[in-house]
Amino acid sequence: MNTRFLFVLILLMSTKIMGQGQGVHKFNPDSTYFAARQLAFEGKREIARDSLNKILENYPNHLDAKLLIAKTLSWDKSYDIARKYFNEMTSLEKYNQELWLATIKNELYAKRYHLVLGLANKALDYFPKDEAIKSLRNSAIKKIEGEQEIYEILKAENSTQIVKNAIGVRSEVQVFDDYFEPFYATTIEYQRNTKIGAFLPRITYANRFELEGTQFELDYYPRFSKKLHGYFNVGYSNATIFPKHRFGGEVYLQLPSAMETSLGLRYLDFTDQQALIYTASYGIYSGNYYFSLRPYVSYADDDFGFAGSLVARKYLKDAQNFLGVNLSYGINAENNQFFNGDRLLAESLVYLSSFNLNLSYQFTGKNEKAAISTSLNLSRQEVPFLPNEFVHSATIGLQYRFNF
């Protein structure tokens, strides 16, 4: 049946002609509501909402119409819009069990389990023996406990405490559309887990700007308590394309509700330039997903530079199998150095505009002792010696890691 014809038919059903030839109509909200409800159950929810809004134009306090609008929005996954209707109604109608159930279910569908728990507890103040509300509350508790369990597992696996030893080799090549020859880098690292934390010595060889060099580093991941752990880094190189000395440190704090935050700094000491980088992070685990926001503030050459990154990661069967996306903007002095000959350009530490999109995928072999990581990074970088000119690049990386 034509939907426009159906909508007109609903309106005709809801009116009565009062007085022949007078053109006076009386609107019948009940017949319109039942017809709209039938449409909603048949899946024609947008047409149903048109009819229900017609009711509210004439009867603003028609609770059934407003409740059905909110329900259909929730069914259509418009949880935020539905939430506004539910909040308005629950603030006025405290003793409506159907309203509370629909309100709680909207948040359950939206996977906002802590909000489900709060609403269910509030509803039980008015319906203390209601089994349906208790069931929804228990569902939320199980989801919250499940998320926390996943969070604890991922945190444990990501804390570098999975195996006693590991060896990793990573190679990457970066190609540009103009100005620069390709960059190459290869890294070899060894991981050793001990009672006082994990140690990762690392050697990196790179060829950039037709210059080559080697950098030596050591990472240390101490665990101070169940909720507090750290990261420390020290490095040395006698090559101009690397800092002569580098130091870093960060402290991570586990928060309630599967969240974490950190605060740290990095120091880079080049031959004729130094940079101090302040950084922090905020991360949250939601089911098998992890999201992290990290700002950087660089201080070099008596000026400040700003950068930031947003990471989203979906874990697959465990923390060693995942898909990741990393968006970053601005100059990160730790990774964006440019040179003129063998001289570091100060602009590349604080001033230049840069945008990066990084895609990553890591998976394990059948015996799960080996992990392979692949990455693709697309970059738009301002050229330091040509202001407002940009160079585009693509970086492909491959890493093999063996645990034993």
LOLUM-383751 format. One line per field, with one value per residue: residue in three letters; x, y, z of N, C-alpha, C in turn. Coordinates in steps of 0.02 Angstrom, whole numbers, always signed. Each point is the difference from the previous one (the first is absolute). Layout:
# LOLUM-383751
residu (Ala  ...)
nX (X  ...)
nY (Y  ...)
nZ (Z  ...)
caX (X  ...)
caY (Y  ...)
caZ (Z  ...)
cX (X  ...)
cY (Y  ...)
cZ (Z  ...)
END
This chain:
# LOLUM-383751
residu (Met  Asn  Thr  Arg  Phe  Leu  Phe  Val  Leu  Ile  Leu  Leu  Met  Ser  Thr  Lys  Ile  Met  Gly  Gln  Gly  Gln  Gly  Val  His  Lys  Phe  Asn  Pro  Asp  Ser  Thr  Tyr  Phe  Ala  Ala  Arg  Gln  Leu  Ala  Phe  Glu  Gly  Lys  Arg  Glu  Ile  Ala  Arg  Asp  Ser  Leu  Asn  Lys  Ile  Leu  Glu  Asn  Tyr  Pro  Asn  His  Leu  Asp  Ala  Lys  Leu  Leu  Ile  Ala  Lys  Thr  Leu  Ser  Trp  Asp  Lys  Ser  Tyr  Asp  Ile  Ala  Arg  Lys  Tyr  Phe  Asn  Glu  Met  Thr  Ser  Leu  Glu  Lys  Tyr  Asn  Gln  Glu  Leu  Trp  Leu  Ala  Thr  Ile  Lys  Asn  Glu  Leu  Tyr  Ala  Lys  Arg  Tyr  His  Leu  Val  Leu  Gly  Leu  Ala  Asn  Lys  Ala  Leu  Asp  Tyr  Phe  Pro  Lys  Asp  Glu  Ala  Ile  Lys  Ser  Leu  Arg  Asn  Ser  Ala  Ile  Lys  Lys  Ile  Glu  Gly  Glu  Gln  Glu  Ile  Tyr  Glu  Ile  Leu  Lys  Ala  Glu  Asn  Ser  Thr  Gln  Ile  Val  Lys  Asn  Ala  Ile  Gly  Val  Arg  Ser  Glu  Val  Gln  Val  Phe  Asp  Asp  Tyr  Phe  Glu  Pro  Phe  Tyr  Ala  Thr  Thr  Ile  Glu  Tyr  Gln  Arg  Asn  Thr  Lys  Ile  Gly  Ala  Phe  Leu  Pro  Arg  Ile  Thr  Tyr  Ala  Asn  Arg  Phe  Glu  Leu  Glu  Gly  Thr  Gln  Phe  Glu  Leu  Asp  Tyr  Tyr  Pro  Arg  Phe  Ser  Lys  Lys  Leu  His  Gly  Tyr  Phe  Asn  Val  Gly  Tyr  Ser  Asn  Ala  Thr  Ile  Phe  Pro  Lys  His  Arg  Phe  Gly  Gly  Glu  Val  Tyr  Leu  Gln  Leu  Pro  Ser  Ala  Met  Glu  Thr  Ser  Leu  Gly  Leu  Arg  Tyr  Leu  Asp  Phe  Thr  Asp  Gln  Gln  Ala  Leu  Ile  Tyr  Thr  Ala  Ser  Tyr  Gly  Ile  Tyr  Ser  Gly  Asn  Tyr  Tyr  Phe  Ser  Leu  Arg  Pro  Tyr  Val  Ser  Tyr  Ala  Asp  Asp  Asp  Phe  Gly  Phe  Ala  Gly  Ser  Leu  Val  Ala  Arg  Lys  Tyr  Leu  Lys  Asp  Ala  Gln  Asn  Phe  Leu  Gly  Val  Asn  Leu  Ser  Tyr  Gly  Ile  Asn  Ala  Glu  Asn  Asn  Gln  Phe  Phe  Asn  Gly  Asp  Arg  Leu  Leu  Ala  Glu  Ser  Leu  Val  Tyr  Leu  Ser  Ser  Phe  Asn  Leu  Asn  Leu  Ser  Tyr  Gln  Phe  Thr  Gly  Lys  Asn  Glu  Lys  Ala  Ala  Ile  Ser  Thr  Ser  Leu  Asn  Leu  Ser  Arg  Gln  Glu  Val  Pro  Phe  Leu  Pro  Asn  Glu  Phe  Val  His  Ser  Ala  Thr  Ile  Gly  Leu  Gln  Tyr  Arg  Phe  Asn  Phe)
nX (+42  -18  +62  +0  -29  +45  +45  -27  +0  +60  +16  -25  +33  +45  -43  -40  -46  +5  -61  -51  +52  +13  +28  -35  +62  -15  +61  +6  +33  -52  -45  +25  -1  -59  -20  +29  -27  -55  +7  +11  -49  -26  +38  -59  +58  +28  -42  +14  +63  -13  -35  +50  +41  -44  +1  +68  -11  -46  +38  +34  -49  -9  +2  -53  -19  +15  -27  -50  +1  +9  -49  -36  +18  -14  -56  -2  +20  -51  +48  +41  -34  -3  +63  -2  -35  +39  +53  -32  -16  +59  +16  -51  +13  -2  -67  +37  -17  -47  -8  +6  -39  -39  +1  -5  -48  -19  +18  -38  -45  +7  -2  -43  +40  +45  -23  +2  +57  +18  -24  +27  +54  -3  -12  +48  +16  -27  +38  +5  -57  +12  -17  -40  -10  -11  -36  -26  -9  -21  -35  -15  -14  -30  -29  -13  -18  -35  -20  -12  -29  -32  -19  -13  -33  -31  -14  -18  -34  -26  +5  +6  -50  -13  +58  +46  +1  +24  +2  +11  -20  +14  -30  +17  -39  +23  -50  +28  -47  +44  +52  -24  +57  -15  -35  +50  -30  +44  -42  +46  -46  +19  -49  +14  -45  +0  +18  +49  -21  -20  +53  +7  +59  +20  +10  +7  -2  +19  -30  +14  -30  +7  -22  +48  -28  +24  -54  +24  -49  -28  -51  -34  -37  +8  -19  -25  -59  -56  -3  +63  +15  +60  +31  +60  +32  +55  +31  +42  +28  +49  -60  +7  -22  +36  -38  +47  -44  -34  -47  -34  -57  -39  -51  -24  -61  -17  -54  -52  -46  +53  +23  +43  +48  +37  +61  +31  +65  +26  +64  +9  +61  -14  +40  -46  -43  -41  -36  -45  -24  -55  -21  -60  -41  -54  -9  -40  -15  -29  -16  +2  -23  +49  -9  +42  +2  +47  +10  +34  +42  +29  +57  +14  +62  -13  -29  -67  -6  -53  -17  -36  -21  -38  -2  -20  -15  -9  -5  +34  +36  +52  +43  +18  -66  +14  -49  +38  -23  +46  -34  +45  +6  +38  +48  +20  +34  -34  -43  +0  +60  +18  +38  +48  +16  +48  -34  -18  -59  +7  -19  +39  +19  -20  +20  +25  -41  -35  -19  -18  -8  -4  +6  -21  +33  -16  +35  -21  +54  +1  +65  -18  +56  -24  +16  -43  +34  -53  +27  -46  +47  -52  +44  -20  +61  -1  +24  +51  +29  -65  -8  -51  +55  -33  +25  -19  -12  +26  -14  +36  -28  +49  -32  +52  -40  +52  -48  +39)
nY (-60  +50  +16  +42  -47  -42  +49  +14  -66  +1  +55  -30  -55  +50  +13  +44  -2  +58  -16  -20  +7  -15  -58  -21  -14  -57  +12  -64  +15  -31  +14  +62  -3  -33  +44  +51  -27  -11  +62  +19  -42  +31  +40  +30  +3  +18  -38  -49  +20  +3  -56  -28  +29  -24  -56  +4  +16  -47  -51  +54  -16  -18  -32  -34  +56  +37  -46  -4  +66  +4  -45  +30  +56  -31  -22  +64  -15  +43  -31  +44  -3  -66  +5  +50  -40  -52  +41  +27  -60  -28  +61  -19  -58  +1  -8  +3  -62  +7  +61  -23  -51  +41  +41  -51  -28  +63  +6  -54  +21  +58  -54  +40  -50  +46  +29  -59  -11  +62  -6  -61  +22  +51  -41  -36  +64  -1  -50  -2  -27  +47  -60  +32  +47  -47  -30  +59  +11  -62  +13  +59  -30  -49  +47  +35  -54  -14  +63  -1  -61  +21  +54  -39  -41  +49  +27  -60  -12  +61  -27  -35  -28  -6  +15  -46  -22  +48  -15  +63  -4  +65  +2  +59  +20  +61  +7  +49  +46  +29  +33  -57  -29  -63  -7  -26  -49  -27  -34  -14  -36  +0  -40  +24  -45  +42  -15  +40  -37  +28  -28  +54  -30  +53  -22  +63  -26  +60  +9  +63  +36  -62  -4  -33  -41  -10  -22  +9  -42  +20  -42  +29  -54  +41  -44  +59  -10  -25  +62  -9  +21  -13  +50  -27  +50  -30  +47  -26  +51  -18  -18  +44  -53  -17  +7  +42  +32  -48  +31  -45  +22  -47  +24  -63  +26  -59  +19  +16  -47  -39  +48  +38  +27  +46  +9  +32  -11  +33  -18  +42  -27  +45  +0  +34  -48  +24  -53  +32  -60  +36  -53  -20  -39  -13  -58  -34  -53  -19  -53  -16  +59  +35  +56  +39  +52  +25  +51  +40  +24  +27  +2  +42  +22  +0  -53  +0  -66  -11  -57  -43  -54  -33  -48  -41  -48  -49  -29  -50  -55  +43  +21  -59  +2  +47  +45  +45  +59  +39  +51  +37  +55  +40  +37  -62  +39  -51  +16  +65  -27  +61  -13  +44  -47  +12  +56  -11  +1  +56  +21  -53  +40  +58  +18  -52  +6  -47  -46  -49  -49  -36  -51  -42  -56  -31  -55  -55  -41  -60  +2  +59  -31  +2  +65  +14  +56  +27  +50  +47  +46  +41  +42  +56  +17  +54  +28  -14  -15  -19  +54  -31  -35  -50  -49  -47  -43  -59  -26  -50  -31  -42  -33  -36  -30  -27  -33  +0)
nZ (+0  -39  +23  -54  -39  +26  -7  -61  -11  +30  -34  -54  +20  +10  -50  +25  -47  +29  -21  -39  -43  +64  -25  +53  +20  +28  +25  -22  +57  +27  -47  +2  +66  +1  -47  +36  +54  -38  -24  +62  +18  -53  +38  -6  +32  -56  -35  +43  -2  -66  +6  +34  -42  -45  +36  +4  -63  +6  +20  +20  +43  -63  +59  -19  -30  +53  +38  -44  -3  +66  +5  -47  +32  +56  -29  -20  +61  +4  +34  -27  -57  +2  +18  -44  -40  +9  -4  -51  -24  +11  -20  -40  -30  +66  -6  -55  +14  -47  +25  +61  -17  -35  +52  +42  -38  -6  +64  +10  -44  +33  +39  +30  +17  +11  -56  -30  +30  -15  -62  -5  +31  -42  -53  +30  +4  -61  -25  +67  -21  -44  -23  -41  +45  +47  -47  -17  +64  +6  -55  +27  +58  -34  -36  +56  +32  -55  -5  +65  -9  -55  +34  +52  -42  -32  +59  +23  -57  +7  +60  -56  +35  -65  -26  +9  -64  -38  -64  -18  -63  -11  -59  -23  -50  -8  -43  -36  -8  +42  -22  +25  +9  -14  +56  +35  +33  +41  +38  +45  +34  +64  +18  +61  +21  +51  +62  -22  -51  -57  -29  -41  -8  -36  -62  -22  -61  -22  -57  +17  -48  -25  +63  +30  +42  +61  +29  +62  +20  +57  -4  +49  +15  +50  +45  +19  -27  +25  +22  +15  -63  -25  -32  -11  -29  -23  -38  -45  -35  -42  -24  -49  -33  +52  +55  +21  +38  +27  +33  +34  +23  +24  +35  +2  +3  +27  -35  +39  -11  +7  +39  -34  +35  -31  +24  -50  -13  -52  -4  -52  -3  -49  -51  -34  +16  +46  +16  +35  +8  +12  +31  -18  +33  -35  +30  -41  +37  -57  +37  -65  +16  -27  +37  -33  +40  -42  +41  -41  +46  -54  +34  -50  -1  +67  -23  -7  -4  -36  +27  -34  +33  -42  +46  -48  +43  -45  +60  -26  -7  -3  +46  -24  -5  -44  -9  -29  +24  -28  +24  -33  +36  -36  +25  -8  +41  +27  -49  +3  +3  -20  -54  +5  -44  +43  -15  +62  -32  +34  -61  -11  +50  -27  -60  -31  -53  +32  -45  +44  -44  +54  -42  +47  -9  +57  -16  +30  +2  -27  +13  -26  -20  -61  -1  -49  -7  -28  -35  -8  -12  -4  -29  +27  -22  +38  -55  +41  -58  -4  +38  +29  -10  -30  +34  -44  +46  -14  +59  -21  +51  +17  +49  +18  +43  +33  +32  +52)
caX (-42  +38  +8  -33  -71  -10  +4  -62  -52  +5  -27  -73  -28  +3  -41  -73  -28  -49  -41  +7  +13  +33  +74  +30  +24  +24  +56  -7  +68  +4  +1  +64  +53  -1  +21  +72  +32  +0  +52  +65  +13  +10  +64  -7  +6  +3  -69  -33  +21  -36  -66  +6  +15  -64  -35  +32  -16  -66  -1  +72  +13  -22  +58  +6  +29  +71  +36  +8  +52  +65  +14  +17  +67  +46  +2  +39  +68  +11  -4  +9  -63  -49  +17  -30  -71  -5  +18  -55  -58  +13  +2  -69  -39  +43  -30  -21  +46  +16  +47  +66  +29  +22  +58  +58  +18  +34  +70  +28  +13  +55  +59  +22  -20  +0  -61  -53  +2  -26  -72  -35  -2  -48  -66  -18  -26  -72  -27  +53  -6  -11  +49  +25  +52  +57  +34  +40  +56  +48  +33  +51  +55  +40  +37  +53  +51  +33  +46  +56  +42  +37  +49  +55  +39  +38  +52  +53  +36  +36  +50  +62  +14  -29  +53  +63  +47  -26  +44  -39  +35  -46  +28  -48  +24  -43  +11  -28  -19  +44  +53  +43  +10  -31  +31  +0  +18  -6  +9  +4  -6  -7  -40  +12  -45  +28  -44  -4  -26  +24  +55  +2  +54  -20  +47  -34  +40  -43  +29  -46  +33  +64  +44  -15  +24  -26  -20  -5  -49  -23  -65  -13  -70  -9  -68  +5  -55  -51  -30  +50  +59  +38  +39  +60  +39  +63  +29  +61  +22  +48  -21  -37  -71  -29  +26  +60  -27  -73  -27  -72  -32  -72  -33  -68  -44  -62  -58  -60  -39  +43  +33  +67  +28  +72  +34  +70  +40  +55  +53  +42  +60  +37  +65  -7  -68  -29  -74  -33  -68  -47  -54  -46  -46  -62  -23  -58  -16  -72  -4  +63  +28  +41  +6  +49  +14  +65  +29  +72  +21  +72  +34  +66  +18  -39  -68  -39  -36  -54  -21  -46  -17  -58  +10  -56  +25  -48  +33  -34  -6  +37  +35  +51  -34  -41  +0  +10  +1  +31  -2  +40  +6  +49  +69  +25  +73  +33  -1  -4  +59  +23  +69  +30  +65  +2  -21  -70  -38  -39  -71  -29  -13  -57  -42  -29  -65  +5  -59  +17  -49  +36  -42  +42  -31  +46  -30  +46  +0  -39  +24  -6  +65  +23  -48  +19  -33  +5  -26  +2  -7  -6  +19  +4  +49  +25  +72  +29  +35  -48  -60  -65  +4  -8  +22  -41  +40  -31  +48  -22  +40  -12  +37  -7  +17  -2  -2  +25)
caY (+60  +62  +26  +66  -15  -29  +54  +39  -41  +4  +64  -2  -42  +32  +62  -4  +63  +26  +53  -3  +63  +48  -9  -6  -68  -18  -47  -57  -24  -72  -39  +15  -35  -72  -11  +12  -57  -55  +15  -9  -71  -25  +25  +66  +41  +72  +22  -1  +59  +58  +0  +13  +72  +35  -4  +44  +69  +16  -22  -3  -43  -69  -40  -60  +20  +18  -62  -40  +33  -17  -71  -10  +27  -49  -57  +22  +12  +71  -3  +66  +37  -34  +15  +65  -12  -40  +42  +47  -36  -29  +55  +18  -61  -43  -65  -32  -55  -8  +53  -16  -56  +25  +44  -42  -39  +45  +4  -67  -6  +46  -28  +45  -45  +34  +39  -49  -18  +56  +8  -57  +12  +54  -27  -45  +41  +6  -67  -39  -72  -12  -48  +21  +52  -35  -38  +47  +20  -55  -2  +54  -19  -50  +34  +39  -47  -28  +51  +8  -59  +9  +54  -27  -46  +40  +37  -48  -22  +58  +24  -34  -54  -62  -51  +19  +28  +11  +35  +30  +35  +42  +39  +44  +44  +58  +30  +67  +19  +54  +29  -45  -70  -44  -13  -70  -12  -69  -2  -65  +8  -60  +13  -44  +15  -18  +15  +72  +32  -23  +37  -9  +33  +7  +31  +22  +28  +39  +39  +55  +59  -24  -8  -62  -3  -52  +24  -52  +20  -47  +15  -36  +6  -23  -2  +23  -30  -28  +54  +51  -26  +53  -10  +41  -12  +35  -18  +34  -9  +50  +19  +64  -9  -18  +39  -29  -30  +6  -26  +4  -33  +9  -38  -17  -15  -33  +32  -43  -4  -20  +59  +12  +65  +2  +65  -14  +47  -25  +49  -17  +43  -2  +34  +72  +15  -43  +5  -30  -16  -20  -40  -33  -42  -25  -59  -35  -65  -12  -65  -18  +61  +45  +67  +40  +68  +21  +64  +13  +70  +0  +64  +1  +64  +51  +2  -59  -33  -41  -57  -44  -61  -39  -70  -46  -68  -55  -62  -58  -52  +20  +63  -6  +2  +61  +49  +66  +62  +55  +65  +49  +65  +44  -23  -40  +8  -65  -39  +41  +42  +12  +22  +33  -32  -36  +47  -5  +62  +11  +2  -67  -19  +35  +44  -24  -32  -70  -41  -69  -53  -64  -60  -55  -66  -49  -66  -52  -63  -54  -16  +62  +24  +52  +52  +39  +65  +38  +68  +47  +68  +51  +62  +64  +34  +63  -1  +51  +52  +31  +12  -10  -54  -64  -61  -57  -61  -63  -43  -70  -32  -70  -23  -70  -6  -70  -6  -64)
caZ (+0  -3  +69  +7  +7  +66  +49  -6  +29  +74  +21  -9  +52  +66  +2  -8  -26  +47  -30  -72  -34  +44  -6  +66  +10  +67  -6  +46  +11  +15  -62  -34  +36  -13  -69  -3  +33  -47  -49  +32  +5  -67  -24  -32  +60  -16  -11  +65  +38  -27  +30  +72  +8  -11  +64  +49  -18  +28  +70  +17  +58  -15  +19  -42  -64  +11  +16  -60  -40  +30  -13  -71  -10  +28  -46  -58  +25  +14  +73  +31  -7  +43  +70  +18  +15  +61  +57  +13  +28  +67  +50  +18  +14  +41  +16  -62  -8  -71  -18  +28  -38  -65  +12  +16  -59  -48  +18  -9  -72  -15  +34  +54  +54  +65  +3  +12  +71  +38  -12  +31  +73  +13  -12  +55  +56  -10  -10  +33  -10  -71  -24  -66  +11  +31  -53  -39  +43  +1  -66  +0  +45  -36  -53  +31  +24  -58  -26  +46  -8  -63  +12  +40  -42  -49  +36  +18  -59  -28  +47  -20  +47  -25  -6  +33  -48  -68  -47  -54  -54  -37  -55  -32  -53  -9  -66  -6  -68  -24  +42  +39  -17  +50  +65  +20  +71  +25  +73  +33  +72  +41  +60  +56  +56  +65  +56  +11  -60  -65  -30  -72  -37  -70  -46  -61  -55  -44  -54  -12  -29  -27  +57  +35  +69  +44  +67  +52  +50  +50  +32  +62  +20  +69  +27  +69  +37  -44  -40  -20  -32  -31  -60  -1  -61  -8  -64  -20  -69  -23  -68  +2  -12  +64  +57  +31  +61  +8  +64  +4  +57  +5  +52  -19  +57  -17  +30  -1  -62  -57  -28  +24  -19  +10  -5  -12  -40  -40  -12  -58  -1  -63  +3  +11  +21  +51  +3  +58  -21  +52  -28  +46  -38  +32  -37  +27  -30  -5  -33  -32  -31  +41  -29  +38  -24  +27  -24  +8  +0  -9  +12  -31  -32  +34  -24  +13  -54  +26  -41  +35  -36  +22  -17  +9  -12  +14  +13  -27  +50  +60  -8  -52  -64  +1  -54  +30  -39  +38  -33  +37  -32  +32  +3  +56  -6  +9  -62  -61  -10  -68  -1  -58  +5  +64  +53  +18  -7  +61  -17  +1  +69  +30  -41  -62  +0  -21  +12  -12  +10  +6  +5  +22  +11  +29  +8  +24  -36  +29  +67  +37  +24  -46  -16  -58  -2  -62  +9  -56  +25  -51  +33  -36  +42  -26  -16  +43  -37  -46  +40  -32  -49  +36  -32  +21  +5  +23  +35  +9  +51  +13  +59  +20  +70  +23  +73  +26)
cX (+44  +3  -34  -75  -16  +0  -64  -58  -1  -32  -76  -33  -5  -42  -74  -25  -57  -38  +11  +9  +36  +76  +34  +19  +22  +52  -8  +69  +5  +3  +64  +57  +1  +20  +75  +38  +3  +53  +69  +18  +12  +66  -3  +6  +3  -70  -38  +18  -33  -69  +3  +17  -62  -41  +28  -11  -66  -5  +72  +16  -23  +60  +9  +32  +74  +42  +12  +51  +69  +19  +22  +68  +53  +6  +42  +72  +18  -3  +5  -64  -53  +12  -31  -74  -7  +16  -56  -58  +14  +6  -70  -41  +43  -26  -30  +50  +20  +51  +70  +33  +26  +62  +63  +23  +36  +74  +35  +17  +60  +66  +30  -20  +1  -63  -61  -5  -29  -75  -40  -6  -51  -71  -23  -21  -76  -33  +50  -3  -8  +55  +30  +55  +62  +40  +43  +61  +53  +37  +55  +60  +46  +41  +59  +55  +38  +49  +61  +47  +42  +55  +60  +44  +44  +56  +58  +40  +40  +56  +69  +19  -25  +52  +63  +48  -35  +53  -42  +45  -52  +37  -55  +34  -51  +18  -39  -19  +44  +54  +48  +5  -32  +41  -5  +19  -12  +17  +1  -5  -8  -38  +14  -44  +30  -50  -7  -23  +32  +54  +2  +58  -16  +56  -38  +51  -47  +42  -52  +39  +69  +54  -19  +28  -35  -16  -8  -47  -12  -66  -6  -72  -9  -74  +4  -53  -50  -28  +50  +60  +34  +35  +60  +42  +64  +31  +61  +14  +52  -15  -44  -75  -37  +22  +63  -19  -76  -21  -75  -27  -74  -28  -73  -40  -64  -57  -58  -33  +43  +32  +71  +23  +75  +26  +75  +35  +54  +51  +44  +57  +38  +65  -7  -71  -22  -76  -25  -74  -41  -57  -43  -46  -61  -25  -59  -10  -76  -10  +68  +33  +41  +7  +48  +10  +65  +21  +76  +10  +76  +28  +71  +11  -43  -71  -34  -31  -52  -18  -47  -14  -60  +8  -65  +24  -55  +40  -42  -2  +38  +39  +53  -30  -47  +5  +5  -1  +29  -2  +41  +6  +50  +69  +13  +75  +37  +8  +6  +60  +17  +69  +16  +73  +1  -20  -75  -34  -45  -75  -33  -13  -62  -49  -43  -68  +7  -65  +18  -60  +38  -50  +45  -41  +53  -37  +54  -5  -40  +21  +0  +66  +27  -56  +28  -42  +12  -29  +8  -12  -1  +9  -3  +41  +23  +76  +34  +34  -45  -65  -63  +2  +0  +26  -42  +43  -43  +55  -30  +47  -20  +44  -14  +26  -9  +6  +27  +16)
cY (+62  +32  +68  -10  -26  +54  +42  -38  +2  +65  +1  -41  +37  +63  -16  +68  +20  +56  +2  +69  +51  -6  -4  -74  -9  -55  -55  -30  -75  -42  +11  -38  -74  -16  +9  -58  -61  +10  -12  -74  -32  +24  +67  +54  +75  +27  +1  +62  +64  +5  +17  +74  +42  +0  +51  +73  +22  -17  -9  -48  -72  -47  -60  +17  +15  -62  -42  +32  -19  -73  -11  +29  -48  -60  +16  +19  +74  +10  +69  +41  -30  +18  +66  -8  -37  +42  +49  -35  -27  +54  +19  -60  -50  -71  -32  -55  -10  +52  -15  -57  +24  +44  -40  -39  +43  +4  -68  -11  +43  -22  +49  -34  +32  +44  -46  -17  +56  +9  -57  +8  +54  -25  -46  +37  +5  -68  -51  -75  -19  -45  +20  +52  -32  -39  +45  +24  -55  -7  +53  -19  -51  +32  +41  -45  -31  +49  +8  -59  +4  +52  -26  -47  +39  +38  -46  -20  +58  +25  -33  -55  -68  -56  +26  +34  +10  +36  +26  +34  +38  +39  +43  +43  +55  +33  +65  +15  +55  +14  -51  -69  -44  -5  -75  -5  -73  +0  -73  +12  -67  +19  -53  +21  -27  +17  +75  +37  -27  +47  -15  +39  -2  +33  +18  +28  +37  +35  +52  +60  -16  -1  -65  +2  -54  +31  -60  +25  -56  +25  -42  +14  -27  -2  +16  -31  -27  +53  +50  -35  +56  -20  +48  -19  +41  -23  +41  -15  +53  +22  +63  -11  -25  +49  -33  -35  +9  -33  +7  -35  +15  -45  -9  -20  -31  +32  -48  +1  -11  +60  +4  +69  -2  +71  -14  +55  -37  +57  -25  +50  -12  +40  +74  +20  -49  +11  -36  -9  -23  -39  -30  -44  -15  -57  -33  -65  -8  -65  -19  +60  +39  +66  +40  +67  +24  +67  +2  +75  +0  +70  -5  +69  +57  +6  -67  -28  -48  -56  -43  -61  -34  -71  -38  -70  -50  -64  -58  -54  +14  +64  -2  +0  +60  +37  +69  +56  +54  +63  +49  +64  +42  -31  -39  -1  -65  -37  +41  +45  +5  +33  +39  -22  -42  +45  -7  +68  +8  +1  -68  -24  +33  +30  -35  -34  -71  -36  -72  -46  -66  -57  -59  -63  -47  -65  -49  -62  -53  -18  +60  +23  +57  +49  +41  +64  +33  +69  +39  +69  +49  +68  +59  +47  +65  -5  +57  +57  +33  +10  -5  -47  -66  -58  -57  -63  -59  -43  -69  -33  -73  -22  -73  -6  -72  -2  -68  +6)
cZ (+0  +69  +9  +9  +69  +54  -2  +31  +75  +25  -6  +54  +66  +5  -6  -24  +46  -34  -75  -28  +43  -5  +66  +11  +72  -7  +53  +12  +9  -63  -39  +34  -17  -72  -7  +32  -46  -54  +28  +5  -68  -30  -34  +54  -14  -13  +66  +41  -26  +31  +74  +14  -12  +64  +49  -18  +31  +75  +24  +57  -11  +10  -45  -67  +7  +15  -62  -48  +26  -14  -72  -16  +27  -45  -62  +18  +7  +75  +34  -5  +44  +73  +23  +17  +67  +62  +18  +34  +70  +53  +24  +22  +37  +7  -62  -17  -73  -22  +26  -39  -67  +6  +12  -61  -52  +16  -6  -74  -20  +32  +51  +66  +69  +8  +10  +74  +43  -8  +32  +75  +18  -9  +56  +63  -4  -9  +29  -13  -74  -28  -68  +7  +31  -53  -43  +39  +2  -66  -4  +43  -35  -55  +28  +25  -58  -31  +45  -5  -63  +9  +39  -42  -49  +33  +18  -60  -31  +45  -12  +49  -25  +0  +33  -47  -67  -41  -57  -51  -40  -55  -30  -52  -9  -67  -5  -72  -29  +52  +31  -31  +54  +65  +14  +74  +17  +74  +24  +75  +34  +63  +53  +59  +65  +54  +11  -62  -63  -26  -75  -29  -75  -40  -64  -49  -47  -54  -20  -26  -27  +54  +35  +71  +40  +68  +47  +54  +49  +29  +63  +21  +71  +19  +74  +45  -51  -47  -26  -32  -40  -64  +3  -61  +3  -65  -16  -74  -16  -72  +4  -9  +63  +53  +28  +65  -1  +65  -2  +61  +1  +54  -19  +63  -26  +40  +1  -69  -61  -35  +28  -23  +14  -7  -8  -38  -38  -7  -56  -4  -66  +7  +16  +19  +53  -1  +62  -19  +61  -32  +55  -43  +42  -43  +34  -39  +1  -38  -27  -34  +50  -37  +45  -34  +33  -30  +11  +0  -3  +13  -28  -31  +27  -27  +14  -63  +30  -49  +41  -42  +33  -25  +13  -18  +17  +9  -27  +53  +64  -15  -54  -70  -1  -66  +32  -50  +45  -43  +41  -41  +39  +1  +64  -6  +8  -67  -64  -10  -75  +2  -64  -1  +63  +58  +12  -6  +61  -14  +7  +71  +28  -49  -53  +10  -27  +16  -19  +13  -1  +10  +18  +10  +27  +11  +21  -43  +36  +71  +46  +30  -44  -14  -58  -1  -68  +11  -65  +28  -59  +32  -48  +44  -34  -10  +38  -38  -52  +38  -43  -59  +37  -42  +29  +0  +22  +31  +10  +50  +10  +59  +14  +72  +22  +75  +22  +75)
END
